[in-house]
Amino acid sequence: SSEAVLASENVFFQEHHAKREGFELTMHPFCRNASAAMDWGGTIMNRYLSRDNKSRHRRYTSDVFEMAAAIVNQTSIQCIAIYPNNLSELPQHEIDFLKGVPTTWDETRFIAGYPGKYVVMARRHGSDWYVVGLNGTSEKLSLTIDLPMMAGKTVAHYHEVADKSSMWPKSLMGTMKISKSGKAKVEMLPMGGVILKQ
């Protein structure tokens, strides 16, 4: 794998780049990843950019954004930046998802997006489809997307709801029934994401 982008170590070292992570990860699919693989560095699950998850500046993206980024980012070696504290702090559905992120893809489809604002992509590993979205803006985003590969099926749905007691939204895992025509309505919170997995 080749880094070839301003990558996640900048998110770790500088709050300026932490605030721009949503922009960066919705830009790379349209530029660097459009021509070759790139190594973003790591899917960051700590909410504060420190080993103790309590100090330094905070992460501005949501958990589902980070999980979806592990699918959006095309790289030969996918890195999940898990610290020991994540094993007790993260919901089990997040840990289980991250354990199962494939390392190779058989097919990739662009679904929707605009550079620097949002991106929705579908990737297939064997018979499993992952449809993932990233919202790099400060506004909630609602989309109706075409997913012919999932038409009429019930799929796992990772999404988020606002949490009044926290700066970060709460991630949820449920199911979604895709219409027979393959249409699906999804929502992404600001600097949030969505995942549909079949």
C-alpha positions in Angstrom: 0.0 0.0 0.0 1.1 3.6 -0.6 0.0 6.5 1.6 0.0 9.2 -1.1 -2.5 11.4 0.8 -2.6 13.7 3.7 -3.6 10.9 6.1 -4.9 10.0 9.5 -1.7 10.9 11.5 -2.6 14.5 10.7 -6.0 13.9 12.4 -4.1 12.6 15.4 -1.5 15.4 15.6 -3.5 18.5 14.7 -7.1 19.5 15.6 -7.2 21.5 12.4 -7.1 18.2 10.4 -9.4 16.4 12.9 -12.0 19.0 12.0 -11.4 18.4 8.3 -11.5 14.6 8.4 -15.0 14.6 6.9 -13.9 16.7 4.0 -10.8 14.7 3.4 -12.5 11.3 3.4 -15.3 12.5 1.1 -12.7 14.0 -1.3 -10.2 11.0 -1.6 -12.7 8.7 -3.4 -13.0 11.2 -6.2 -9.2 12.0 -6.6 -6.5 9.6 -5.2 -8.7 6.5 -4.9 -10.1 7.1 -8.4 -6.7 6.2 -9.8 -5.0 4.0 -7.2 -5.0 2.6 -3.7 -4.0 4.9 -0.8 -3.3 4.2 2.8 -5.4 6.5 5.1 -3.7 5.0 8.1 -6.3 3.8 10.4 -10.0 3.7 11.2 -10.0 5.7 14.4 -12.4 4.6 17.1 -11.1 6.5 20.1 -13.2 9.6 20.7 -10.2 11.6 21.9 -7.0 11.4 20.0 -4.9 9.9 22.7 -4.1 6.4 24.0 -6.1 7.0 27.2 -9.1 8.3 25.2 -9.4 11.3 27.6 -6.9 13.9 26.6 -5.8 15.9 23.5 -8.4 17.0 20.9 -11.5 15.1 20.0 -12.6 13.2 17.0 -15.2 15.1 15.0 -16.6 12.2 13.0 -19.1 9.6 14.3 -18.4 5.9 15.0 -20.4 4.8 12.0 -18.5 7.4 9.8 -15.3 5.7 10.9 -16.6 2.2 10.3 -17.9 3.1 6.8 -14.6 4.8 6.0 -12.9 1.3 6.4 -15.0 0.3 3.4 -14.8 3.6 1.4 -11.0 3.8 1.6 -9.4 1.6 -1.1 -6.1 0.2 0.3 -4.1 -3.0 0.0 -3.8 -3.2 3.8 -6.7 -2.0 5.9 -5.8 -0.8 9.3 -8.2 -0.6 12.2 -6.7 1.5 15.0 -8.1 -0.3 18.0 -6.8 0.5 21.5 -7.3 -1.9 24.4 -9.9 0.6 25.9 -12.0 0.2 22.7 -12.8 -3.4 23.7 -14.8 -2.3 26.7 -16.0 1.1 25.5 -17.4 0.3 22.1 -20.8 -1.3 21.5 -20.4 -5.0 20.6 -22.0 -4.5 17.1 -19.2 -2.0 16.3 -16.4 -4.4 17.3 -18.0 -7.3 15.4 -18.3 -5.2 12.3 -14.7 -4.1 12.4 -13.5 -7.7 12.9 -15.2 -8.6 9.7 -14.0 -5.9 7.4 -12.8 -7.7 4.2 -9.2 -7.1 3.0 -10.0 -7.6 -0.7 -12.9 -6.6 -3.0 -14.4 -8.3 -6.0 -16.5 -5.4 -7.2 -16.9 -1.7 -6.5 -19.8 0.6 -7.6 -20.2 4.3 -7.1 -23.7 5.1 -5.9 -23.8 8.8 -5.2 -21.7 11.7 -4.0 -20.1 15.1 -4.4 -16.4 15.7 -3.8 -15.7 17.0 -0.3 -19.4 16.7 0.8 -20.5 13.1 0.7 -20.0 9.8 -0.9 -22.0 6.5 -1.1 -20.2 3.4 -2.5 -21.0 -0.3 -2.8 -18.3 -3.0 -2.5 -18.7 -6.7 -2.9 -16.6 -9.4 -1.2 -17.7 -12.8 -2.4 -21.5 -12.8 -2.1 -21.5 -10.0 0.6 -22.3 -6.5 -0.4 -21.4 -3.5 1.7 -23.1 -0.2 0.9 -21.5 2.7 2.9 -22.0 6.4 3.1 -19.9 9.2 4.5 -21.3 12.7 5.2 -18.5 15.2 5.4 -20.7 18.2 6.0 -22.2 19.9 9.1 -25.8 19.3 7.9 -28.0 16.2 8.1 -28.2 14.4 4.7 -31.2 12.4 3.4 -30.8 10.4 0.2 -32.8 7.9 -1.8 -30.3 5.6 -3.4 -30.6 2.8 -6.1 -29.3 -0.6 -4.9 -30.3 -3.2 -7.5 -28.0 -5.8 -5.9 -30.1 -5.6 -2.7 -33.6 -5.3 -4.3 -36.3 -7.0 -2.1 -33.8 -8.1 0.6 -33.6 -7.4 4.3 -30.1 -6.1 5.2 -28.2 -5.1 8.3 -28.4 -1.4 8.9 -25.9 0.6 10.9 -27.0 4.1 11.5 -27.0 6.8 14.2 -29.3 8.9 16.4 -28.5 12.1 18.2 -27.5 11.6 21.8 -28.4 14.6 24.1 -25.9 13.4 26.7 -22.9 13.2 24.4 -21.1 15.2 21.6 -21.2 12.0 19.6 -24.3 10.3 18.2 -25.3 6.9 19.3 -24.7 4.1 16.8 -27.4 1.5 16.3 -27.6 -1.7 14.4 -30.9 -2.9 13.0 -32.3 -4.1 9.7 -33.7 -2.4 6.7 -36.0 -3.9 4.0 -34.9 -2.7 0.5 -37.8 -2.2 -1.9 -38.4 -4.5 -4.8 -37.2 -1.8 -7.1 -34.0 -1.5 -5.2 -34.7 1.9 -3.7 -33.5 2.7 -0.2 -33.9 5.9 1.8 -30.9 6.6 4.1 -30.0 9.4 6.5 -26.6 10.5 7.7 -26.1 12.8 10.6 -23.5 15.7 10.3 -20.0 14.1 10.0 -21.8 10.8 10.2 -22.2 7.7 8.1 -24.4 4.8 7.2 -23.8 1.1 6.4 -26.0 -1.4 4.7 -24.7 -5.0 4.7 -26.1 -8.0 2.9 
